[in-house]
Amino acid sequence: MTVAPEQSAKNVGSGLVDVFATPAMVALMEKTASSSVLPYLEEGQGTVGISLNITHDAATPVGMKVWCESELIKVEGRKLTFKVEAFDEKERIGGGTHERFIITTEKFQAKANAK
């Protein structure tokens, strides 16, 4: 994806400069991990993020392309652990681990709505 002004630290409130925001990088990491396993889940299942341990190591200006790669490194029952790394056109910009939990989407939504 190309970093848009809406994804800058200045616009999302995580800083004062026009660079790719850490929350935007985290969203890209979560989306990449989530979509990588979706084809392997049963009908009606999805995943939710439960933890992140990442670093944001380099700034990326608005207008530059970024992408994320994820690797499923551990499965413990319904808990999935991913290695995630984000890159821009020049270098690795961040990485770490991300855990997701397999859920039944309808049941999960109903429980959340009951709060």
C-alpha positions in Angstrom: 0.0 0.0 0.0 1.1 3.6 -0.4 1.2 5.7 2.8 -1.7 8.2 2.6 -1.8 11.4 4.6 -4.6 9.9 6.8 -2.1 7.3 8.0 0.5 9.8 9.2 1.4 10.2 12.8 0.2 13.8 12.7 -3.3 12.8 11.5 -3.9 9.7 13.7 -2.7 11.6 16.8 0.4 9.4 17.6 2.9 12.2 16.8 3.5 15.5 15.2 5.1 14.6 11.9 3.9 13.4 8.4 5.4 9.9 8.6 3.7 6.4 8.6 2.1 6.2 12.1 2.8 3.3 14.4 -0.9 2.5 14.8 -1.2 2.3 11.0 1.8 -0.1 10.8 0.1 -2.2 13.6 -3.1 -2.3 11.6 -1.2 -3.4 8.5 0.5 -6.2 10.6 -2.8 -7.4 12.0 -4.5 -7.3 8.6 -1.7 -9.3 7.0 -1.7 -12.0 9.8 -5.4 -12.2 9.8 -5.8 -12.5 6.1 -3.0 -15.1 5.8 -5.0 -17.7 7.8 -8.5 -16.9 6.8 -8.6 -19.4 3.9 -7.7 -22.2 6.3 -10.5 -21.5 8.9 -13.9 -23.2 9.0 -17.0 -21.4 7.7 -18.1 -18.9 10.4 -14.7 -18.6 12.0 -12.3 -15.6 12.1 -9.5 -14.4 14.3 -9.1 -11.6 16.8 -5.8 -10.0 17.8 -4.8 -10.7 21.5 -1.3 -9.4 21.7 1.4 -7.5 19.9 5.1 -7.2 20.7 6.6 -5.0 18.0 9.1 -2.2 17.3 8.8 0.6 14.8 12.4 1.1 13.8 12.4 3.5 10.8 10.3 6.4 9.6 8.5 6.2 6.2 7.3 9.4 4.5 3.8 9.9 3.2 3.6 8.7 -0.5 6.1 5.8 -0.1 5.0 2.2 -0.5 4.9 -0.1 2.6 4.1 -3.8 3.0 4.0 -6.5 5.7 5.0 -10.1 5.7 3.8 -12.6 8.3 4.7 -16.1 9.2 2.7 -18.4 11.4 5.3 -19.7 13.8 3.3 -21.4 16.5 -0.2 -23.0 17.0 -1.4 -23.7 20.5 -5.0 -24.9 20.2 -6.9 -21.8 19.0 -4.0 -19.4 19.7 -1.9 -18.5 16.7 1.5 -16.7 16.9 2.9 -14.9 14.0 6.3 -13.3 13.2 5.5 -10.0 11.5 7.8 -7.6 9.6 7.0 -4.3 7.8 9.0 -2.8 5.1 9.1 0.4 3.0 10.9 0.8 -0.4 14.2 1.4 1.4 14.3 -0.8 4.5 12.7 -2.9 7.2 10.7 -0.5 9.3 9.4 -2.7 12.1 8.7 -6.1 13.3 8.0 -8.5 16.2 5.4 -11.0 17.2 1.6 -10.9 17.0 -0.9 -13.4 18.6 -4.4 -14.0 17.3 -7.2 -16.3 18.6 -9.5 -18.3 16.4 -13.1 -17.4 17.2 -16.6 -18.3 16.0 -17.6 -14.9 14.7 -21.3 -15.0 15.4 -20.9 -16.2 19.0 -18.1 -13.7 19.6 -20.2 -10.8 18.3 -23.2 -11.9 20.3 -21.1 -12.0 23.5 -19.7 -8.5 22.8 -23.1 -7.1 22.0 -24.5 -8.4 25.3 -22.2 -6.1 27.4 
